[in-house]
C-alpha cells in the first residue's frame, strides 16, 4: 500500500511525462528530463517506472482514467449497445490520437509485450459497462463488476481486440478515423446484438 506522498510523487512523475510527451512526443520523455521536471531523483523515478515503456503505459493509463470519468459524466446515449460501445471506442481513439507518438509507443509495447498492462481489460470492462448500461450514476458511485467469464464479456473483449487492430491501422496510416468508426460499427452490431 502506497502512502499518500508516494501516490502524489507518482502522479507528479506521470503528469510531467505527459506534459513532455505533448510537447515533443515520446522522444521528449527522457527519464532524466522527466525526473527533473517532476522534482525527483533519477533513482526514485526508476523505482516507480523501471523503463520508459512503463512510463508510457502509466501516461496512457492516466488518459484512460480521464476517459472513464468522462464516460460516467457524459454517458453514450445511443439506443443500441453497439452504438454506445462505438461511441466509447471513438472517444478512446480520439484521445490517444491527440498524441500519435505516445499511442504508437503504447501499441508497440503491447505487441512486443515489453510491459504488463491492463489496457485491454479496462477497455473491455468499459465496453461491457456501457453495453449493459451498468455505469455508476455518478463519479464515485458503485460500479457493477463484470462477469469476465460470461459470453457478453467475451464478446465485448472481441470488439476491444478489433478496436486495437483498427487503432494500429490508423497509426500505420492505412485507415482514417471515419473508416475505423465504420468498421467498428459493422463489427459491433453482431457482437453486441444480445445486450
N, C-alpha and C positions, 0 to 999 in steps of 0.2 A: 504494500500500500504506500503510495507516494504521499509525501507531505504537501501541504498547500504551497510552500515555497518551491518545491520541486516541480509541481504542476505549473506554477507561474513561470518558472525558468524554462520549462519545456515549451510552453505556449509562446514565450518571447522568442525562443530559437526558431520555432516554426513560422511565426509571423515575420521574423527577419528574413528567413529563407524565401518566403513567399514574396515579400517586397522586392528582394533582389531578383527573383525569377521574373517578376512582372516587368522589371526594367531591362533585364538583359538575358532572359531565358535561363535555361538550366546551366549554361556555361558561367553565368554570373553567380551561381550558387557555390562558390568556392568555400570549402569548410572553414578556412581561416577567416575569410571575409564575413561569413555568417556568424562565427563566434565573436568577432569584433563588434559587429553591428548589434548582436544580442547582449553584449556586455558580459560574456562568459569566457572562461579559459578554453583553449582548443581541446584539452583533455576532457573537460566537462562536456563539451559538445559531442565528442566521440563516445562518452559513456551513455549519452541519450540516443545517439544515432551513429552506430558503428561504421556506416558507409553513406555516401552521397545518395544512393538509391533509397536507403531507409528514410532519409530526409525528404526525398521526392515523394515517397509514399505518404509520409506524415502531412506534407503540404496538401496533397490531393485528398487525403482523409479529412483534413480541415474543410476543404471545399465541399466534400460530401456531407459533412455536418451542417454546413450552411444550406445545402440543397434540401436536406431532411427538414430543417427548420422552416424553410420557405414553403415546402410541400404542406406542412402542418398549418402554417399561417394562411396559405392560399392553395387549398387542395384542388386537384384537377376536377373539372366539373362535367366532363364528358359523360354521356349516358351509359356507355359500354365500358367494361373492364379494359378492353383493348385500347379504347380511346384514352382512358385515364393513364394506362401504362405507357403509351407512346408519348403522352404529354410529359411524364416524368423523365423518360429516356431522352427526349429532346432538350429538356431543361439541363439534364446532366451533360449532354453533348455540347450545348452552347457554353456551359460553364467551363468545361475542360478546354474547349477551343479558344477561349479567351487567351490562353497561353499554350499554343500548339506544341512548343518545345517541351513543356512540362508534361503534357498529355502523351507526347511521343516517348519521353523517358519512362513514364509510368507503363505504357503499353510494352515497351521493350523489357522492362523489369519483370512484368507479369509473364511474358512469353519465355524469357530466359530463367524464370524462377529465381531471380537474384535475391529477392527478399520475400518474406511471407507477408501477404496482405489479405485482408478480408473484404476487399472491394467487391468481388463477385457476390459474396453472400450478402453484403449490405445492400447492393443494388437489387438483388433478388428479394430480400426482405421488404424493401420499399415497394417493389412491384406488387408483391403479394398484398401488402397493406392497402395500396390504392385499388387493386383489383377487387378485393373483398370489402372495401370501404371500412377497413378496421383502423384507420388512422385515429390517433387520440384527438379528442375535440379541441384541444389547445396545447401549446407548448408546455411540457412538464406533465401533461396528463398521462393517464395509464394507457400504455400501448399494448395491443394484443400480441401474443407471441405466436409466430407462425409454426405450424406443424411441418418441420422440414422433411418429413418422410411422406407427406401427403402428395397425391397426384398433382393438385393445384400448385403446390410449391415447386415441384419438379418442372412443371410447365412454365412457371414464371422464371425459373432458372434457365430454361431453354431460350426464352426470349432474351434474358440477360446475356447469354452467350452470343446470340445473333447480334445484339447491340454492340458487343465488344468487337465482333468482326466488322460491323459497319463503321465503328469508330476507327478501326485500323485502315479501312478503305478510304475514309475521309483524310486521315493523316498521310496516306500514300498519294493523295491527290486523284484517286480513281473514282471518288464519289463526292458530291456536294451535299449540303445539309438537307435540301429538299428531296434529293434522290434517296438518301438514307432514311428520311422520315417515311417516304412512300413504301420502301421495302419493309420497314418496321411495322407499318400499318398492315401490310399484307400478311406478315408473319404473325402478328398479334391476334388477328381475328380468329383463326382456327385454334391457336394455342390457348387463348383465354375465353373461348366461347362458353365454357361451362361455369364461369363465375357469375 
